[in-house]
Amino acid sequence: MTRNLLLLSIAALSLFACKGPEARRPVRTTSGTFIKESAERNKILLEQEEKMIATIIEQDTAKTYLTSDSGFWYYYNVKDSLPSNPPKFGDDVTFTYDIKTLNGKLILSESDNGVQNYKIDQSNQELISGIRDGLKLMKVGETVTFLFPSYKAYGYYGIENKLGTNVPVRSTVTLKTITTQENE
C-alpha cells in the first residue's frame, strides 16, 4: 500500500509540475536601426542622383525633357505625331535599347542586347523597371532617351564587370512593334 501511495504521489507531482511549452527566444536581437539607416542612405543617394540628372537637363537646352510619374526623365528622339495608342497590359512588343552612363559611356549596345520581345506587365524577362515603365509611354516607331536613377536601373547589383552599384543610366529605346492582345 505504501508503495502504491508513493507511486501515485510521484505520478501526481510529475503531472502537476510540468509547465507548458515555452517559445524559444532569439540569441540576439536587433533594434531595427539597420533598416532606418538604409532608408536614410537611399534617400541621400536618390537626392544626389536627381541633382546629377537635373544638371544634365539644365545643360541640354536643345531637348525638351519630360518627367514620368514613375520617377525618371525622358525626351523624344523620334516622336510619332499620328494618333495611335501606346501598349497596354498583355500586349506583345518588340524593341531595341542600349545602356549608357549619364555621361554617355556605352555599357551595353543595341547589338549586345539584340531585338527584345516583351509582354507588357506579364513577362518575367529581366528588364530594368525603368524600361518596362518607359515602354508604356511609347508608340510604334518612336525612339526615346530615358534618364533613370539607379533604383529604376540596375540599382545595388549593377552589371558584373560593366556597371557599378547604384549608378544612374541613360537608355535609348526604339519601339518596333506592338501586337495587341484581343479580349476573347
C-alpha positions in Angstrom: 0.0 0.0 0.0 2.8 2.4 0.8 4.4 1.5 -2.4 1.2 2.3 -4.4 0.8 5.6 -2.4 4.4 6.5 -3.2 3.9 5.8 -7.0 0.6 7.7 -7.0 2.2 10.7 -5.3 5.2 10.7 -7.8 2.8 10.5 -10.7 0.7 13.4 -9.3 3.7 15.5 -8.7 5.1 15.0 -12.2 1.8 15.7 -13.8 1.3 19.0 -12.0 4.9 20.0 -12.1 5.2 20.2 -15.9 4.9 23.6 -17.4 3.5 24.3 -20.8 5.8 24.8 -23.8 7.8 28.0 -23.9 8.7 29.8 -27.0 12.4 30.0 -27.9 13.9 33.4 -27.7 16.5 34.6 -30.2 20.1 34.5 -29.1 20.5 38.2 -30.0 18.0 40.8 -31.0 18.4 43.8 -33.4 16.9 47.2 -32.8 15.8 47.8 -36.4 18.3 50.6 -36.9 19.8 48.9 -40.0 16.6 49.4 -42.0 16.3 53.0 -40.8 19.9 53.7 -41.7 19.5 52.0 -45.1 16.4 54.2 -45.9 18.3 57.3 -45.0 21.3 56.3 -47.2 18.9 55.6 -50.1 17.2 59.0 -49.7 20.6 60.7 -49.8 21.6 58.6 -52.8 18.4 59.5 -54.7 18.8 63.1 -53.9 22.4 63.1 -55.3 21.3 61.2 -58.4 18.4 63.6 -59.0 20.8 66.6 -58.8 23.1 64.9 -61.4 20.2 64.4 -63.7 18.9 67.9 -63.1 22.3 69.3 -64.1 22.3 67.3 -67.3 18.8 68.6 -68.2 19.7 72.2 -67.4 22.8 72.0 -69.7 21.0 70.3 -72.5 18.7 73.1 -73.7 18.3 71.7 -77.2 15.9 68.9 -75.9 12.6 69.1 -74.2 12.7 66.7 -71.2 9.6 65.3 -69.7 9.1 63.8 -66.2 7.3 60.5 -65.8 5.1 59.5 -62.9 7.4 56.6 -62.3 10.4 58.7 -61.3 12.5 59.1 -64.4 13.1 61.7 -67.2 12.9 61.3 -70.9 12.9 63.1 -74.3 11.8 62.0 -77.7 14.5 61.5 -80.4 11.7 60.4 -82.9 8.1 61.2 -82.0 5.0 59.8 -83.8 2.6 62.6 -84.5 -0.2 60.3 -85.7 -2.9 59.3 -83.2 -2.1 55.8 -82.0 -2.1 54.0 -78.7 0.8 53.0 -76.5 1.0 49.3 -75.5 -1.4 48.1 -72.8 -1.4 45.3 -70.3 -0.7 42.0 -72.1 0.4 43.5 -75.4 3.5 42.0 -77.1 6.1 44.5 -78.1 9.5 44.3 -79.8 12.1 46.9 -79.2 15.8 47.7 -79.1 17.7 49.5 -76.4 21.1 50.5 -75.2 22.5 51.4 -71.8 25.0 54.2 -71.2 26.2 56.1 -68.2 24.8 59.6 -67.8 28.0 60.9 -69.3 27.4 58.8 -72.5 29.9 56.0 -72.0 28.4 52.9 -73.7 27.8 50.0 -71.3 25.5 47.7 -73.5 24.9 48.5 -77.2 21.7 47.7 -79.1 23.6 44.9 -80.9 24.7 43.4 -77.4 21.0 43.4 -76.4 19.5 42.4 -79.8 15.8 42.8 -80.6 13.8 42.2 -77.4 10.4 40.7 -77.2 8.3 41.6 -74.1 4.8 41.1 -72.9 3.7 44.3 -71.1 3.4 43.7 -67.4 3.2 39.9 -67.8 6.7 38.8 -68.7 9.3 37.7 -66.2 12.0 39.0 -68.6 14.9 40.6 -66.8 14.4 44.2 -67.9 15.1 47.1 -65.6 12.0 48.6 -64.2 12.7 51.9 -66.0 12.5 50.3 -69.4 9.3 48.4 -68.5 7.7 51.6 -67.4 9.1 53.6 -70.4 7.7 51.2 -73.0 4.2 52.0 -71.7 4.7 55.7 -72.8 5.8 54.9 -76.4 4.1 54.3 -79.7 5.4 52.2 -82.6 8.3 53.8 -84.4 9.2 56.2 -81.6 12.7 56.5 -80.2 13.0 57.8 -76.7 16.0 58.5 -74.5 15.4 57.9 -70.8 17.4 59.1 -67.8 17.0 56.6 -65.0 18.1 57.0 -61.4 19.8 53.8 -60.1 16.7 52.4 -58.4 14.9 52.4 -61.8 18.0 50.9 -63.5 20.4 48.3 -62.1 20.4 49.5 -58.5 22.5 47.8 -55.9 23.5 44.9 -58.2 24.9 46.8 -61.3 26.1 44.8 -64.2 29.0 42.5 -63.5 32.3 43.9 -64.9 30.4 46.6 -66.7 28.5 48.9 -64.4 29.0 49.5 -60.7 26.4 49.6 -58.0 23.9 52.5 -57.6 24.8 54.1 -61.0 22.1 56.1 -62.8 21.9 55.4 -66.5 20.8 56.7 -69.9 19.0 54.4 -72.3 17.8 55.0 -75.8 14.8 52.7 -76.7 13.2 52.2 -80.1 9.7 50.6 -80.1 9.5 48.4 -83.3 6.1 46.7 -83.0 3.0 46.3 -80.8 0.9 43.2 -81.1 -2.4 43.9 -79.3 -4.0 41.0 -77.5 -7.6 40.8 -78.3 -10.1 40.0 -75.5 -11.8 36.7 -76.1 
